[in-house]
Each structure stands twice: as C-alpha cells, then as structure tokens.
C-alpha cells in the first residue's frame, strides 16, 4: 500500500526528535499498514509502530512492558511532536509576520532577530521540511532546516545580526540613554518587522513575547500601524518557529566565525564553561579583545576579571 508524503515526513520528524534526545534507532522495518522503529538509549530498547490509514490518518503504538523506562520518554516525544504539528489556535490570520531572537542569554556570539512572512498556503510545506520550535532541534538539524527555508522562502526572511563588537557598542549607547536590553531587542524586532512589512505589505505580526506591547511599538516610527500580537511560547506558531530556526542558525554561525578567527571553541550558554573559555581567551588575546567575542555587560565579564586577578595574586 502506498502511503502519502505526510507519513514519510512524520517518520523523519520522529527521527529528528529521537536524535535530539540522544536516542539511537536500532532498526526500521516495514509492517502491515506502517513501519516499526526499534529505539535504544544504550541500555534499554523499545519498539514504536507507526500506522497509516485513509480513514484514521497516522497513529502510533508503543511496544514493550509498562515498566520500560523508555516508554514515558517516548510518550512525551510523541506528544510534543503532535503539539508542534497541531499548534494551538493563536490567531486566525490568513497571512502574518513572525519574529523571534537568539543569543540573548548567551555570553559568546551575536544577538540575532529574525522575521518570517507566513501564510496558510505554505504551512504544509513548513511542516514537511521540519519547521518546529528551534529549542527542540539539534544544531545540525537547525542548519539543515534553515538551508531549506532559505532555498524555498528566501524572499520571506529578514535577519538582523549584531555581532559582539556592534552589540556592545549599541548596548552602551542604549544604557547611556537609560534604556535596557529589552529596548535594544525591541528596536531589532521593530526593524525586522518594518523591513518585512515594506517588502510584503503585511501588517499582522506575531512575536514571541519578551517585552510590553507599548515598548515594542515605541521602538520605531511606523510600528503603531501594525496589528501586533505578543504571546509567550509563540514558537508553536510555524511562522515564529521558522523565525526561531533562522535566528538560531545565524547565532550558531556567529560562533563558528569566532572559532575560525581566534582558533578557539566558543559554545552557547553563560555558565561556568563560558567563564573558563573567557579566561583562556583573555590569557591568549587580552581583556580588551573580549569585546570582540562576548557580551561584556554579563556578570561573566566581572567573574573573569576577578578570577584572573586571583590567579595573578596566587603566582
């Protein structure tokens, strides 16, 4: 029995989700009316049957004993996938702009805001190429899906990338005017919205909420004319999800560029590892040049200076 592309796409999305959870697929075989996947975490294994029928569409059955520790994890994976494919009805627009950012909480690398022009007609294609919340995708999958988005929908995409030197300069300028980081981000979102609006004529905008509506609208002249909707976890909308993938793709690209330039490995995050990397960078290049790779208003910057001073005193 031939099955629709929707079924094969669903299989690929399950594989992507398994990869994100660091689960291994031991085998994949044809069964009556579907496929069976055998999945392992290195210690335990479990089977997942995926079926398709014209009447019922796609359905799944998890095999194995009730006590299998992989059962609850696989159930959650399938539920999250179902939620991403059938998102809550945030709006009823036929077309809209979605925006999201990446790099806000990351010590190293750029701050990125991306926008995407979506409409109901392209939703199936977005689902087919694997668009979902970027936080549920591995770095390699983000790169793969981003390339597909650029190939299929290049004219629908707008991005602003503030690399560390530019980011640090603008942050100082904004704080000198007693403005905060959210106001810098609002300016970036606003610029992306207006650029896409000029290109597409679209005035309906969905934003993953990070600030007040008034703060965003005040950021740039012209935004008072848009129909703005800000909601938490807006990545369940495929327009915002596409933006989140593009933004994350450019953020990760900024880390790769820094690695190539300075021959050091810069990773996402702002924890202890970023402090260790920062210390190593300063010892190799100087404290002043940290402005080229990091967001220096983070507390990490002071922790790096304190640790270097401590090391100096202990010599």
SEROVO-492570 format. One line per field, with one value per residue: x, y, z negated of N, C-alpha, C in turn; residue number from 1. Coordinates in pm, whole numbers, plus 50000, padded with zeros to 5 digits. Example, Ala and Ser with C-alpha at 12.3 -4.5 7.8 and 13.67 -1.06 7.14 Angstrom:
2
n.x	[51319  51285]
n.y	[49431  49775]
n.z	[49220  49292]
ca.x	[51230  51367]
ca.y	[49550  49894]
ca.z	[49220  49286]
c.x	[51320  51290]
c.y	[49670  50003]
c.z	[49220  49213]
pos	[1  2]
This chain:
315
n.x	[50084  50065  50183  50109  50311  50297  50305  50569  50710  50634  50760  51029  51035  50995  51235  51413  51340  51410  51686  51750  51703  51910  51876  51909  51833  51779  51676  51468  51173  50939  50597  50264  50052  50219  50519  50785  50985  51282  51412  51673  51840  52093  52103  51845  51579  51309  51005  50842  50550  50428  50143  49938  49629  49367  49127  49177  49413  49739  49870  50004  50172  50317  50546  50657  50715  50515  50677  50906  51164  51190  50942  50784  50940  50930  50658  50627  50783  50634  50399  50486  50563  50317  50188  50340  50279  50012  49939  49827  49544  49644  49589  49372  49459  49513  49753  50074  50336  50608  50826  51137  51409  51761  52038  52023  52060  52315  52660  52882  52913  52672  52380  52071  51794  51521  51285  50986  50773  50467  50198  49876  49879  50141  50190  50169  50402  50601  50573  50646  50921  51023  50990  50979  50970  51281  51424  51377  51528  51833  52165  52267  52033  51899  52063  52023  51741  51722  51871  51696  51475  51581  51631  51373  51215  51340  51283  51100  51223  51387  51666  51850  52171  52363  52682  52931  53104  52955  52716  52798  52870  52624  52472  52595  52531  52252  52213  52332  52135  51960  51819  51715  51819  51598  51482  51666  51642  51375  51396  51541  51359  51154  51277  51312  51043  50936  51094  51019  50749  50747  50839  50645  50391  50241  50061  49990  50123  50305  50471  50717  50674  50858  50869  50676  50382  50362  50625  50753  50616  50683  50945  51017  50931  50630  50552  50322  50117  50084  49918  49962  50055  50164  50274  50352  50575  50542  50653  50513  50359  50397  50507  50651  50813  50968  51112  51251  51422  51579  51698  51843  52014  52177  52291  52445  52613  52760  52918  53075  53221  53371  53523  53677  53823  53965  54063  53959  53723  53404  53118  52756  52560  52592  52721  52953  53137  53159  53286  53535  53627  53637  53840  54059  54063  54123  54378  54514  54464  54401  54220  54083  54013  53807  53571  53527  53422  53234  52940  52979  52851  52743  52743  52940  53165  53276  53330  53526  53734  53779  53864  54099  54250  54272  54418  54654  54739  54799  55023]
n.y	[49880  50213  50505  50839  51141  51278  51083  50979  51210  51248  51028  51105  51330  51218  51076  51291  51403  51192  51190  51438  51383  51219  50949  50626  50482  50156  49987  49986  49885  49754  49705  49561  49799  50008  50121  49994  50106  50043  50142  50278  50361  50299  50135  50035  49915  49975  49937  50114  50145  50283  50373  50400  50497  50558  50636  50684  50823  50905  50699  50583  50322  50224  49977  49703  49647  49782  49879  49961  50193  50367  50414  50630  50848  50827  50859  51125  51251  51193  51331  51597  51627  51597  51823  52022  51983  52031  52303  52527  52739  53029  53252  53360  53442  53477  53537  53642  53804  53663  53687  53626  53578  53506  53422  53595  53520  53421  53419  53433  53528  53645  53864  53793  53872  53748  53745  53615  53575  53438  53231  53070  52893  52795  52651  52358  52293  52401  52235  51996  52026  52022  52229  52353  52446  52586  52514  52251  52119  51974  52115  52047  51982  52225  52375  52230  52256  52535  52591  52478  52646  52891  52821  52766  52985  53239  53513  53568  53606  53790  53926  54046  54076  54124  54138  54069  54306  54518  54484  54535  54804  54927  54852  55000  55257  55253  55210  55441  55619  55550  55323  54978  54629  54495  54701  54749  54506  54532  54738  54599  54391  54557  54680  54460  54384  54614  54617  54374  54424  54636  54499  54302  54402  54316  54351  54221  54086  53849  53793  53636  53673  53917  54163  54458  54547  54820  54906  54777  54887  55157  55154  55203  55435  55399  55147  55168  55124  54857  54539  54403  54111  53969  53681  53443  53167  53154  53009  52786  52854  52827  53025  53187  52985  52924  53163  53142  52930  53031  53248  53116  52966  53165  53265  53044  53030  53261  53188  52994  53154  53307  53105  53027  53261  53309  53067  52910  52730  52835  52814  52787  52941  53053  52970  52812  52703  52893  53097  52982  52952  53222  53316  53176  53291  53563  53536  53460  53657  53913  54125  54341  54262  54089  54210  54161  53911  53852  53932  54190  54308  54115  53933  53749  53867  54026  53821  53682  53872  53890  53630  53614  53807  53686  53459  53584  53693  53466  53373]
n.z	[50000  50095  49934  49818  49862  49628  49428  49450  49393  49128  49010  49047  48885  48634  48616  48609  48361  48190  48228  48115  47849  47799  47854  47999  48312  48366  48561  48857  48996  49239  49165  49150  49281  49202  49033  48826  48565  48390  48087  47885  47576  47519  47302  47260  47473  47706  47895  48157  48329  48625  48788  49086  49220  49456  49343  49064  49060  48936  48681  48365  48184  47888  47804  47587  47229  46959  46762  46885  46902  47116  47213  47104  47182  47462  47501  47423  47620  47852  47790  47779  48043  48168  48067  48191  48456  48460  48364  48101  48154  48207  48355  48625  48869  49221  49336  49209  49016  48845  48564  48393  48155  48101  47892  47679  47408  47415  47354  47530  47876  48125  48107  48238  48442  48616  48885  49039  49316  49323  49450  49476  49691  49717  49490  49483  49629  49466  49245  49366  49424  49174  48984  48663  48314  48246  48020  47987  48168  48286  48331  48584  48720  48712  48883  49122  49166  49178  49412  49599  49565  49655  49920  50020  49938  49948  49999  49806  49567  49311  49144  48863  48746  48471  48414  48158  48113  48230  48094  47824  47845  47920  47699  47496  47589  47569  47292  47197  47252  47065  47127  47156  47211  47325  47466  47664  47798  47874  48060  48258  48329  48420  48642  48813  48849  48981  49213  49336  49363  49544  49765  49807  49750  49541  49234  49004  48715  48531  48231  48031  47700  47523  47414  47321  47514  47570  47536  47748  47970  47943  48019  48285  48541  48712  48638  48495  48664  48713  48662  48378  48205  47917  47760  47500  47557  47837  48039  48108  48317  48664  48824  48645  48545  48771  48784  48542  48595  48807  48674  48471  48630  48746  48514  48423  48641  48599  48382  48504  48679  48500  48386  48606  48650  48410  48336  48131  47930  47902  47713  47686  47419  47070  46849  46616  46793  46996  46860  46804  47067  47136  46965  47067  47322  47265  47150  47372  47566  47454  47220  47327  47584  47544  47594  47858  47882  47687  47485  47295  47080  46928  46615  46620  46726  46519  46341  46477  46481  46205  46145  46295  46164  45916  45984  46059  45818  45679  45789]
ca.x	[50000  50143  50146  50133  50432  50273  50350  50715  50756  50614  50869  51152  51026  51020  51380  51477  51314  51491  51824  51762  51705  52026  51833  51958  51737  51850  51626  51344  51124  50801  50497  50133  49995  50308  50659  50823  51117  51336  51481  51754  51918  52221  52079  51712  51525  51164  50958  50736  50482  50360  50048  49863  49511  49295  49020  49226  49536  49858  49856  50125  50159  50445  50554  50735  50647  50477  50787  51020  51191  51182  50802  50740  51014  50877  50524  50644  50833  50522  50305  50545  50556  50177  50160  50406  50210  49876  49954  49708  49496  49681  49521  49302  49505  49549  49896  50126  50480  50651  50964  51196  51550  51854  52162  52001  52119  52442  52771  52959  52841  52586  52237  52007  51649  51480  51143  50943  50639  50398  50056  49816  49911  50273  50203  50207  50541  50684  50569  50718  51067  51064  50988  50919  51045  51424  51477  51355  51611  51977  52234  52277  51900  51873  52133  51957  51611  51746  51908  51574  51394  51641  51613  51232  51143  51440  51224  51012  51308  51465  51750  51948  52273  52453  52799  52965  53155  52843  52623  52850  52862  52484  52426  52644  52454  52117  52218  52362  52005  51880  51738  51758  51839  51471  51455  51752  51577  51253  51441  51576  51234  51084  51343  51279  50900  50914  51157  50934  50622  50771  50858  50528  50265  50169  50057  49962  50254  50309  50604  50738  50672  50977  50855  50539  50344  50393  50769  50787  50559  50757  51085  51041  50819  50563  50500  50188  50019  50074  49831  50065  50015  50276  50231  50461  50590  50480  50718  50418  50315  50501  50576  50750  50908  51063  51199  51339  51525  51670  51775  51939  52112  52274  52366  52545  52712  52849  53016  53169  53309  53466  53615  53769  53910  54050  54108  53910  53588  53308  52993  52640  52541  52656  52759  53094  53223  53184  53384  53664  53667  53671  53972  54156  54070  54194  54519  54573  54447  54387  54087  54019  53961  53688  53462  53508  53363  53137  52854  53059  52773  52707  52820  53056  53280  53336  53381  53651  53835  53810  53939  54232  54319  54300  54529  54773  54782  54845  55153]
ca.y	[50000  50337  50598  50979  51206  51317  50974  50975  51330  51221  50938  51185  51419  51133  51051  51415  51416  51090  51238  51547  51323  51130  50810  50560  50397  50032  49930  50038  49783  49763  49617  49583  49933  50109  50091  49974  50155  49994  50259  50244  50466  50238  50033  49978  49932  49973  49948  50210  50118  50398  50322  50498  50453  50671  50676  50732  50901  50848  50662  50521  50229  50198  49839  49682  49639  49910  49923  50003  50336  50448  50435  50765  50943  50820  50918  51271  51292  51189  51438  51724  51631  51621  51964  52107  51967  52081  52406  52595  52840  53160  53354  53305  53517  53404  53563  53715  53807  53610  53722  53566  53613  53405  53477  53691  53472  53355  53511  53449  53531  53755  53871  53784  53874  53706  53751  53529  53603  53311  53230  52938  52805  52732  52575  52218  52283  52425  52111  51893  52041  52001  52351  52348  52527  52557  52455  52106  52069  51974  52217  52001  51991  52368  52413  52166  52318  52674  52590  52453  52768  52990  52774  52773  53107  53342  53647  53583  53607  53910  53899  54142  54010  54216  54067  54124  54444  54607  54467  54605  54948  54968  54836  55118  55372  55243  55229  55583  55687  55486  55218  54845  54532  54469  54810  54722  54397  54586  54810  54499  54332  54659  54697  54343  54393  54718  54576  54272  54488  54711  54403  54217  54472  54252  54431  54136  54045  53766  53800  53562  53785  53946  54297  54507  54591  54963  54918  54738  54983  55283  55138  55260  55503  55316  55025  55190  55088  54712  54464  54329  54012  53908  53576  53354  53040  53171  52921  52684  52902  52789  53145  53222  52874  52944  53272  53095  52846  53119  53324  53024  52931  53275  53271  52937  53070  53363  53114  52930  53259  53339  52990  53034  53378  53305  52929  52866  52679  52913  52739  52861  52937  53157  52906  52805  52675  53019  53171  52917  52989  53363  53329  53129  53391  53682  53499  53446  53775  54033  54153  54437  54195  54014  54282  54109  53777  53830  54041  54220  54356  53998  53917  53665  53953  54059  53697  53653  53965  53853  53505  53646  53877  53584  53377  53668  53707  53337  53338]
ca.z	[50000  50099  49827  49860  49815  49489  49341  49452  49322  48986  48971  49038  48769  48517  48614  48563  48218  48123  48232  48019  47715  47797  47863  48119  48381  48396  48686  48916  49088  49283  49105  49212  49268  49146  49007  48687  48528  48264  48032  47768  47508  47486  47200  47281  47608  47714  48033  48188  48455  48682  48886  49166  49294  49516  49252  48935  49073  48872  48540  48313  48073  47823  47759  47466  47100  46895  46676  46967  46873  47237  47251  47070  47266  47598  47496  47421  47752  47946  47755  47821  48188  48201  48038  48289  48584  48444  48263  48052  48246  48153  48436  48743  48984  49343  49354  49095  48993  48716  48530  48273  48141  48048  47839  47570  47284  47445  47329  47653  48001  48165  48079  48369  48454  48750  48915  49148  49367  49339  49482  49459  49803  49707  49365  49507  49672  49348  49168  49442  49415  49036  48903  48530  48218  48261  47896  47996  48278  48266  48411  48723  48780  48733  49005  49235  49191  49219  49553  49677  49560  49746  50057  50060  49898  49922  50001  49691  49449  49280  49027  48813  48666  48401  48364  48025  48111  48258  47982  47706  47871  47913  47562  47423  47634  47514  47147  47174  47260  46961  47187  47117  47318  47394  47559  47780  47870  47936  48180  48359  48377  48497  48771  48893  48884  49081  49339  49398  49398  49667  49873  49829  49727  49430  49112  48889  48663  48411  48171  47906  47604  47443  47357  47332  47647  47586  47551  47884  48065  47932  48059  48418  48603  48812  48578  48439  48767  48729  48572  48306  48106  47847  47668  47456  47630  47968  48136  48154  48447  48759  48871  48542  48540  48881  48741  48435  48659  48880  48576  48408  48734  48758  48388  48427  48743  48539  48301  48597  48730  48392  48375  48719  48636  48290  48318  48001  47937  47824  47707  47632  47274  46990  46725  46578  46909  47067  46781  46831  47203  47133  46902  47166  47429  47216  47135  47506  47653  47370  47172  47416  47703  47509  47657  47994  47883  47580  47440  47176  46965  46848  46491  46654  46752  46389  46283  46548  46429  46066  46147  46345  46056  45816  46036  46057  45678  45631  45852]
c.x	[50088  50091  50182  50265  50420  50325  50503  50775  50744  50724  50999  51151  51044  51170  51455  51461  51396  51637  51847  51771  51820  51986  51877  51847  51810  51805  51499  51295  50978  50716  50366  50081  50088  50452  50681  50966  51158  51434  51555  51819  52056  52209  51947  51671  51374  51125  50848  50679  50409  50273  49985  49743  49439  49192  49073  49349  49652  49827  49981  50090  50298  50444  50627  50651  50616  50590  50910  51045  51183  51038  50757  50810  50958  50737  50532  50690  50718  50421  50357  50540  50413  50140  50219  50338  50067  49875  49822  49671  49522  49606  49452  49342  49535  49697  49943  50279  50508  50794  51007  51343  51630  51979  52147  52069  52252  52557  52851  52867  52743  52451  52168  51856  51614  51329  51110  50799  50571  50255  50006  49857  50044  50292  50237  50352  50636  50688  50654  50869  51116  51066  50914  51006  51193  51484  51460  51437  51758  52039  52241  52141  51861  51938  52064  51825  51626  51785  51786  51485  51450  51621  51471  51170  51235  51379  51133  51091  51378  51539  51835  52042  52363  52568  52853  53013  53042  52742  52670  52843  52719  52429  52469  52562  52313  52118  52253  52235  51906  51779  51799  51771  51710  51437  51545  51691  51450  51287  51474  51451  51158  51143  51311  51134  50877  50977  51072  50800  50636  50780  50728  50394  50187  50176  50025  50092  50238  50452  50608  50763  50801  50969  50709  50509  50384  50543  50811  50738  50635  50897  51115  50914  50760  50502  50361  50079  50002  49973  49920  50004  50142  50223  50353  50458  50524  50543  50627  50353  50428  50573  50684  50855  51013  51162  51298  51452  51627  51758  51882  52049  52220  52354  52477  52653  52809  52954  53120  53269  53413  53568  53720  53870  54010  54103  54081  53766  53497  53174  52879  52634  52612  52699  52909  53186  53256  53286  53524  53716  53710  53808  54081  54174  54151  54343  54589  54571  54439  54240  54011  53952  53842  53564  53431  53433  53247  53053  52905  52980  52725  52794  52944  53182  53352  53395  53514  53763  53877  53895  54081  54315  54361  54419  54660  54830  54840  54978  55270]
c.y	[50125  50432  50740  51032  51248  51211  50970  51095  51310  51130  51016  51276  51341  51106  51173  51431  51314  51134  51348  51494  51224  50982  50753  50475  50272  49972  49999  49934  49805  49663  49644  49722  50037  50065  50070  50023  50089  50098  50219  50367  50415  50128  49960  49999  49918  49986  50053  50175  50244  50348  50437  50429  50576  50726  50743  50820  50829  50817  50589  50426  50201  50055  49827  49683  49777  49966  49970  50153  50425  50484  50578  50870  50945  50879  51071  51324  51298  51300  51573  51739  51660  51767  52056  52100  52021  52189  52468  52708  52979  53270  53284  53378  53426  53424  53651  53714  53749  53651  53651  53601  53494  53477  53570  53647  53404  53455  53537  53458  53646  53752  53880  53795  53841  53719  53664  53564  53471  53333  53086  52841  52733  52652  52429  52201  52308  52300  52003  51904  52040  52124  52325  52433  52488  52493  52303  52043  52072  52081  52176  52010  52137  52415  52358  52233  52463  52682  52567  52576  52874  52950  52795  52912  53224  53482  53673  53602  53742  53886  54020  54067  54116  54133  54138  54268  54544  54604  54548  54756  54997  54955  54954  55242  55371  55268  55373  55667  55629  55387  55082  54753  54505  54578  54801  54610  54444  54662  54711  54432  54431  54680  54582  54348  54495  54682  54472  54331  54566  54618  54330  54288  54417  54337  54349  54072  53964  53760  53710  53665  53797  54082  54339  54550  54736  54984  54884  54842  55115  55275  55201  55325  55414  55191  55042  55149  54937  54655  54365  54234  53950  53804  53495  53224  53043  53081  52806  52726  52880  52910  53189  53111  52886  53055  53225  53010  52932  53197  53236  52984  53039  53291  53166  52968  53173  53296  53047  53033  53298  53227  52994  53147  53362  53165  52880  52820  52758  52842  52825  52850  53049  53101  52904  52781  52803  53104  53114  52953  53135  53388  53288  53231  53513  53653  53493  53577  53909  54054  54245  54367  54104  54079  54227  53977  53760  53955  54082  54282  54238  53993  53830  53748  53987  53935  53658  53743  53926  53726  53529  53717  53780  53497  53452  53680  53579  53294  53359]
c.z	[50000  49992  49869  49804  49670  49392  49333  49379  49171  48932  48952  48916  48639  48504  48563  48412  48139  48117  48130  47877  47700  47787  47998  48180  48428  48529  48730  49015  49122  49205  49178  49178  49206  49133  48857  48667  48397  48212  47905  47708  47467  47384  47223  47426  47605  47860  48043  48324  48499  48797  48965  49230  49347  49418  49127  48945  49005  48725  48496  48198  48019  47769  47626  47340  47044  46811  46753  46946  46996  47275  47224  47155  47407  47605  47500  47557  47852  47918  47799  47972  48234  48178  48143  48425  48580  48336  48221  48148  48188  48227  48553  48870  49104  49377  49240  49096  48855  48688  48402  48270  48090  47998  47722  47441  47299  47430  47456  47775  48014  48095  48214  48354  48598  48763  49035  49185  49399  49388  49478  49571  49787  49578  49389  49550  49555  49261  49235  49426  49270  48949  48773  48439  48223  48137  47896  48109  48240  48357  48558  48792  48802  48862  49129  49268  49236  49366  49642  49679  49654  49892  50107  50042  49871  49912  49881  49560  49433  49149  48992  48719  48604  48346  48240  48023  48132  48144  47861  47723  47857  47772  47477  47460  47573  47364  47111  47179  47160  47019  47154  47238  47394  47494  47682  47864  47940  48063  48292  48417  48465  48634  48866  48941  48995  49216  49411  49441  49529  49787  49908  49819  49609  49304  48987  48843  48535  48359  48047  47796  47524  47377  47368  47475  47671  47606  47693  47986  48062  47993  48195  48472  48712  48753  48518  48538  48781  48629  48498  48204  48047  47750  47623  47537  47767  48074  48178  48285  48547  48818  48774  48532  48651  48845  48635  48493  48731  48782  48511  48504  48745  48628  48388  48530  48687  48451  48390  48652  48625  48375  48485  48701  48523  48258  48175  48018  47844  47829  47652  47479  47202  46854  46702  46697  46985  46992  46804  46969  47207  47071  47000  47278  47385  47200  47270  47584  47578  47333  47267  47535  47672  47569  47796  47997  47785  47553  47301  47062  46879  46722  46515  46670  46621  46323  46347  46496  46287  46061  46196  46238  45946  45857  46030  45916  45622  45693  45753]
pos	[1  2  3  4  5  6  7  8  9  10  11  12  13  14  15  16  17  18  19  20  21  22  23  24  25  26  27  28  29  30  31  32  33  34  35  36  37  38  39  40  41  42  43  44  45  46  47  48  49  50  51  52  53  54  55  56  57  58  59  60  61  62  63  64  65  66  67  68  69  70  71  72  73  74  75  76  77  78  79  80  81  82  83  84  85  86  87  88  89  90  91  92  93  94  95  96  97  98  99  100  101  102  103  104  105  106  107  108  109  110  111  112  113  114  115  116  117  118  119  120  121  122  123  124  125  126  127  128  129  130  131  132  133  134  135  136  137  138  139  140  141  142  143  144  145  146  147  148  149  150  151  152  153  154  155  156  157  158  159  160  161  162  163  164  165  166  167  168  169  170  171  172  173  174  175  176  177  178  179  180  181  182  183  184  185  186  187  188  189  190  191  192  193  194  195  196  197  198  199  200  201  202  203  204  205  206  207  208  209  210  211  212  213  214  215  216  217  218  219  220  221  222  223  224  225  226  227  228  229  230  231  232  233  234  235  236  237  238  239  240  241  242  243  244  245  246  247  248  249  250  251  252  253  254  255  256  257  258  259  260  261  262  263  264  265  266  267  268  269  270  271  272  273  274  275  276  277  278  279  280  281  282  283  284  285  286  287  288  289  290  291  292  293  294  295  296  297  298  299  300  301  302  303  304  305  306  307  308  309  310  311  312  313  314  315]
